[in-house]
C-alpha cells in the first residue's frame, strides 16, 4: 500500500484551518462568558433603565 506524501502547502493549510477553528471557538466562548457577566452588572441595568437590584422601574 503506497502512502501519498502530503505537500508542505497542504500541511500549512491544515494547520491554519485548525488554528482558525480553535481561535473561533475561544472567541465565541469568551463572547458568551463576557455577555453573561455584562448582564449582571449595574452599568447594564442602568443602560436598560431599570434599577440595579433587578426590580422593575417605577411607573411600569
N, C-alpha and C positions, 0 to 999 in steps of 0.2 A: 504494500500500500504506500503510495507516494504522498507525501505531505507538501502542500503548496506553501511556499515561503511567503509570509506577508511582507509587503514592501514597507519601507520606512514611512512613507506618506500615509499608508493605511494605519500604521501604529500611532502616528501622531494624531490623525483624525479621530481615532477611537479614544485616545487619551483626552483630547479636547472635549469630545462628547460626554465622557464620564465626568470630567470636571464641571462641565456646564450643568449637568443633571444634579450634581452634588451642591453646587452653588445655588441653583434654583430652589432646591429643597430646603436648604438652610435659610435662604431669603424668605421663602414662604412661611416657614416656621417662626422666624423672627418677627415677621409682619403680624402673624396671628397672635403671638405672645404679647407683642407691644400693644396691639389693638385691645386685647383683653385687659391689660394693665391700664391703658388710657381711659377706658370706660369707667373705671373705679375711682378716678382722681377727681378732686374738687374742681379743677380747671375745666374738665369736660362737662361736669354738672352745670357749672356757670355758663358754659358755652351753649348748652341746651336750654338754659333759662329755668333750671329747677334747683332747689336747694341741695347742698352737698350731702345732706343726710338721707337723701333718697325720697323725701316727701314730694308730693305734687305741689306746684306753685299755687299760691292763694288766688282764688278767683276762677279756678277751673271747674 
